[in-house]
Amino acid sequence: MGWVLFLIGLIGVAFGMWGMYTDAGRVRFDEMDGLYPMFSALAGGILIIISIIVIYYRSR
């Protein structure tokens, strides 16, 4: 379970970075000032933190 959350979090962070910091991503998401990629990166980071906690406690 923890590894699935970790991978989903990485995908979210990667999508957020693509949407905010590449030319193609900025053109694609310029209508809302990049809110989708920003939220995706934030949610991905939170999922990564939660997954690290889950993996740590499940390994004990």
BAFI-3210 file (N, C-alpha, C; in Angstrom, 3 decimals, decimal comma, padded with zeros to 6 digits):
// residues 60
n [1|2|3|4|5|6|7|8|9|10|11|12|13|14|15|16|17|18|19|20|21|22|23|24|25|26|27|28|29|30|31|32|33|34|35|36|37|38|39|40|41|42|43|44|45|46|47|48|49|50|51|52|53|54|55|56|57|58|59|60]
n.u [000,821|001,902|003,909|002,469|001,146|003,429|004,409|002,243|002,344|004,858|004,303|002,393|003,945|005,841|004,167|003,254|005,642|006,293|004,111|004,454|007,082|008,005|008,036|006,053|004,232|003,478|002,179|000,078|-001,417|-002,085|-004,439|-005,541|-003,574|-001,841|-002,966|-003,836|-001,436|000,002|-001,566|-001,462|001,276|001,518|-000,344|000,859|003,298|002,344|001,233|003,582|004,892|003,019|003,138|005,765|005,592|003,684|005,062|007,222|005,989|004,737|006,858|007,853]
n.v [-001,198|001,249|001,627|001,960|004,386|005,974|005,814|006,948|009,483|010,328|010,425|012,456|014,643|014,765|015,388|017,883|019,385|019,282|020,700|023,231|024,107|023,672|024,668|023,559|022,632|025,001|026,338|024,609|024,690|027,362|028,783|028,813|029,808|027,742|026,158|023,466|021,854|022,856|022,107|019,365|018,794|019,548|017,790|015,386|015,570|015,487|012,925|011,428|011,912|010,785|008,140|007,424|007,440|005,384|003,175|003,039|002,422|000,017|-001,671|-002,242]
n.w [000,000|000,829|-001,078|-003,397|-002,906|-002,795|-005,447|-006,868|-005,767|-006,726|-009,464|-009,465|-008,554|-010,610|-012,806|-011,942|-011,889|-014,590|-015,654|-014,546|-015,033|-017,642|-021,097|-022,756|-020,853|-019,540|-021,628|-022,090|-019,673|-019,195|-018,962|-016,391|-014,799|-014,129|-012,069|-011,861|-012,281|-010,063|-007,842|-008,222|-007,822|-005,126|-003,867|-004,599|-003,208|-000,572|-000,571|-000,887|001,551|003,339|002,439|003,101|005,873|006,232|005,105|006,861|009,377|008,767|008,389|010,830]
ca.u [000,000|002,774|004,638|001,514|001,007|004,688|004,467|001,244|002,891|005,917|003,656|001,800|005,010|006,410|003,202|003,261|006,866|006,172|003,131|004,875|008,442|008,390|007,292|004,843|003,303|002,934|001,230|-001,099|-002,194|-001,980|-005,748|-005,845|-002,296|-001,164|-003,503|-003,864|-000,119|000,411|-002,280|-000,945|002,575|001,262|-000,964|001,880|004,222|001,665|001,158|004,917|005,119|002,154|003,632|006,965|005,132|003,055|006,108|008,007|005,248|004,443|008,086|008,233]
ca.v [000,000|002,414|001,809|002,481|005,815|006,620|005,935|007,928|010,777|010,695|010,804|013,777|015,658|014,890|016,129|019,271|020,034|019,464|021,734|024,560|024,517|023,459|025,520|022,849|022,601|026,348|026,639|023,742|025,033|028,798|029,404|028,962|030,123|026,539|025,652|022,005|021,312|023,245|021,238|018,011|018,697|019,613|016,526|014,350|015,691|015,004|011,470|010,865|011,966|009,777|006,812|007,155|007,097|004,067|002,175|002,933|001,727|-001,369|-002,468|-002,485]
ca.w [000,000|000,909|-002,334|-004,382|-002,605|-003,162|-006,909|-007,279|-005,378|-007,684|-010,722|-009,251|-008,498|-011,959|-013,615|-011,488|-012,347|-016,042|-015,933|-014,090|-015,389|-019,033|-022,025|-023,183|-019,732|-019,317|-022,700|-021,913|-018,484|-018,931|-018,753|-014,962|-014,158|-013,662|-010,807|-011,870|-011,959|-008,716|-006,920|-008,415|-007,147|-003,688|-003,468|-004,741|-002,084|000,631|-000,692|-000,638|002,995|003,951|002,088|003,893|007,221|006,155|004,885|008,098|010,422|008,352|008,428|012,232]
c.u [000,862|003,507|003,732|001,314|002,256|004,765|003,447|001,709|003,982|005,333|003,036|002,827|005,619|005,471|003,194|004,489|006,829|005,232|003,582|006,188|008,883|007,523|005,991|003,804|002,684|001,927|-000,062|-001,996|-002,164|-003,336|-006,111|-004,569|-001,632|-001,689|-003,532|-002,482|000,343|-000,265|-001,762|000,391|002,402|000,667|000,027|002,887|003,623|001,552|002,505|005,218|004,288|002,681|004,898|006,582|004,516|004,105|006,922|007,259|004,886|005,670|008,522|007,671]
c.v [001,257|002,696|002,350|003,981|006,583|006,831|006,944|009,339|011,248|011,123|012,191|014,884|015,860|015,666|017,608|020,023|020,263|020,629|023,129|025,028|024,204|024,356|024,851|022,819|023,952|026,743|025,851|024,210|026,532|029,443|029,587|029,245|028,900|025,979|024,128|021,415|021,658|022,346|019,807|017,820|018,721|018,305|015,372|014,382|015,190|013,485|010,811|010,848|010,906|008,373|006,459|006,755|005,698|002,976|001,965|002,112|000,306|-002,253|-002,790|-003,773]
c.w [000,000|-000,386|-003,426|-004,161|-003,026|-004,676|-007,434|-006,926|-006,324|-009,025|-010,603|-009,233|-009,887|-012,881|-013,229|-011,958|-013,855|-016,354|-015,551|-014,709|-016,805|-019,926|-022,456|-022,070|-019,450|-020,390|-022,491|-020,775|-018,187|-018,619|-017,284|-014,171|-013,539|-012,357|-010,757|-011,579|-010,538|-007,679|-007,018|-007,713|-005,628|-003,175|-003,569|-003,610|-000,786|000,597|-000,437|000,850|003,715|003,660|002,865|005,313|007,236|005,991|006,152|009,157|010,048|008,426|009,843|012,728]
res [m|g|w|v|l|f|l|i|g|l|i|g|v|a|f|g|m|w|g|m|y|t|d|a|g|r|v|r|f|d|e|m|d|g|l|y|p|m|f|s|a|l|a|g|g|i|l|i|i|i|s|i|i|v|i|y|y|r|s|r]
***
